[in-house]
Amino acid sequence: MEEAPKLVPIDRERRAEEPLTVMPAPSLLNWDQAPRDPHLLDYVIILRKHQWLIITFLLTVVTGVTIASFKMKPIYDATARVEVDREGQTLSPFQDANSYDAYVDSENYIETQTKILQSETLALQTIKSLDLERYPEFGGTDHIAAGSSGTRPAILSAFLSRLSVKRVPNSRLIDVQFESQSGQLSAQVVNTHLQNYVEQNFRSKYDATTQASTWLSAELEDLRLKVEKSEDARIAYERENQIWQIDEKQDITTEKLLDLSKAVTGAETDLAERGALYNIAVSGNVDALPAAQNNLVIQDLLKRRADLEQQLNDAINQFGPNFPKVQRLQSQKEELAESLTRARNTIVESVKEEYDTAQKHVELLQADLDQQKRDANDLAEKLIQYHILQHDADSNKQLYDGLLQKLKEAGISAGLRSSNIRVVDPALVPPFPSRPQKFRNILVSVLVGLVGGIGIALFREYLDNTVKSPDDIEALTGLPSLAVVPSLPGLPSTQGRLSRLAREASPQAATGPRVELLSYIQPKSQISEAFRALRTSLLLSQADHPPQVILVTSALPREGKTTAAVNLAVTLAQLGDRTLLMDSDLRKPGIRRALNLTGGKEVGLSSYLAGVSTLDEVLMPHPTINNLVALTTGPVPPSPADLLSSHRMREAITDLRHRFKFVVIDSPPVMAATDAVILSALTDGVLLVVRSGETPKEAFTRTRDLLAAVKCRLLGVVLNAVDSSAPDYYYSYRYYPYAYGYGYGEDVSKKPTFSSGSGDTHGPTT
């Protein structure tokens, strides 16, 4: 155990000469401290805190469900499975079984059958078949008779509410289930219901087949007449337009038209070639024509002209232009040129004749092609009407053949008892009831009760808007929790021991046990240790200048501020230093009652502030507690705030600083009066008292804001009346051990020793 720090005695004569030092208020307080993140242990604490609520809710739900389960009558479920095959070939000849529409129709057909199984008509038939009116579980007798006048029978609703029809997914199977108080009856109802369903399905098909046969017979006669008329119209049109062999004629016409098209194309190509040669010939470039190049006469003349020109050029160069030989050669050249011109003209005439011939050939072929096109168009127009007549005749014939076949099939189907409904698994008598499932109901009730109880506990905790733990204090204001004071045990035996010890400590006390003096009566109790921890926190807050004048206040009345002030003053006096306990609550004084100070003159703080008494006259030393002096309120004045704001109050605080080592002031609640705010400016610090589970968070934060507005120094918070048996207590003890002290528990077996000296009987516990 650590040794307590030694407190140095004060030289009072030297201190009287020194100027007074008031601890300055901090300029900035950490009001917006971030709250601690929720931990799993927080929720465990909430559940432990409300464990009886959860257990009560759980037991209520489980008990109610258990009683209801055992009172319920057993219900038996019988189930049968039926297969609904795809409906057979219909009487219509226009059905595509492989199309998507056929698949959709099949799915819709199965869904339709499930609705038919739940129809009122089929249900009434089953009810009548089994005479279910005689069973009490269906509501007695005469239900169908009463409902036959137009109203829905009550037994019908009871029957349908017990009937369940469900389709097995991805199949053509349907499960039919019925509930009853008798297992044999439930199986009998399901099987009878399916028999009626199969019989109804067959009857509906037979009626439909009969009606279809009658309709088909009438329609076939009309259709036969239409077939005859369409065939007659087609044959008459063939004869009128001489269309005997349509396929062969159509092939010849088309082939001839194709040949003429090819011939015209070839003739036009040849004409284009002849035209090009003719244009070359007309332009005078006859030698470039293929005919000229292939003509031996022209080629011989061109060769002779070249030789003659060579001889003429040689003779002119040798003899001159007037020489007879030159003139003779010149004459031969002219004759040769005339022969060449005649040969060329002959070729040009030949090219022109070929061009004219090709042009006439193209014109003749084009005329034949145009005529063939007109013939093909006429034939095509005739074939359109012919195909229409032929298609009409074929359609009527096909429809007639289809209806004739369906009529024969309808006759055969009417004579056969066939159905696409097949009972796969008939209903069997169930050996055990399906409900109530007592074990499952109880298990579910346990789960529901547990979840519901936890939910109610969390919701109740959410609605609780009071300060309960040091975490709440630090999260709301950022102030430290200097002490967590547990609540006083309320057992009668404990109160008897406290009363006995209080009378021994103060014989003039006749009012019973006083919790305000518990630090003196039971110094080893947890409450005493909590206040000694508070004393230690204050003394060590600033080792050089611990707060001398301490104001103790609260947000609202009945939070334990007077108790905290008295016990704090008692623990400070036990250190051996003179301590003054001042009651500044001039509206509802409590120090005189708390210290059991009876008798004497009714003088106090109000008498001094009014100028009636001196300070020495109003100070009252405690008769049994050494070093503790009380300053009670005296007569209750009409305006306490005015007296506390006077200069005499400031002078009194100044004078008391010289006389006492510590001054503890008990003031009214901040939210009830402004006295505490006035006095806070005259003190070294303010100690807020909060009652656990009762002080609203809004009142606490508002009190903090009012005191901070006058820039007083907030020392910390005392969390009072904490339930030591609650989970919050142990959680806070784990995380805030400094707030409790060590604690020895109650010590009521020995009498407390009262010392007349100035020392602490038990020694300081820090």
Buried (B, 14 or more C-beta within 10 A) or exposed (E): EEEEEEBEEEEEEEEEEEEEEBBEBEEEBEEEEEEEEEEEEBBEBBBBBBEEBBEBBBEBBBEEBBEEBEEEEEBBBBBBBBBBEBBEEEBEBEEEEEEEEEEEBBEEBBEEBBEBBEEEEBBBBBBEBBEBBEBEBBBEBEBBEEBEEEEEBBBBBBBEEBBBBEBEEEEBBBBBBBBBBBBEBBBBBBBBBBBBBBBBBBEEBBEBBEEBBEBBEEBBEEBBEBBEEBBEBBEEBBEEBEBEEBEEBBEEBEEBBEEBBEBBEEBBEBBEEBBEBBEBBEEEEBBEBEBBEEBEBBBEBBEBBEEBEEBBEEBBEEEEEEEEEBEEBBEBBEEBEEBBEEBBEBBBEBBBEBBEEBBEBBEEBBEBBEEBEEEBEEBEEBBEEBEEBBEBBBEBBEBBEBBBEBBEBBEEBBEEEEBBBEBEEBBEEBEEBBBBEEEEBBEBBBEBBBBBBBEBBBEEBEEBEBBBBBBBBBBBBBBBBBBBBBBBBEEEEBBEBBBBBBBBBBEEBEEEBBBBBBBBBBBBBBBBBBBBBBBBBBBEBEEEEBBBBBBBBBBBEEBBBBBBBBBBBBBBBBBBBBBBBBBBBBBBBBBBBBBBBEEEEEBBBBBBBBEEBEBEEBBBEBEBBBBBBBBBBBBEBEEBBEBBBEEBBEEBBEEBBEBBBBBBBBBBBBBBBBBBBBBBBBBBBBBBBBBBBBBBBEBBBBBBEBBBEEEBBBBBBBBBBBBBEBBBBEBBBEEBEBBBBEBBEBEBEEEBEEEEEEEBEBEBBB
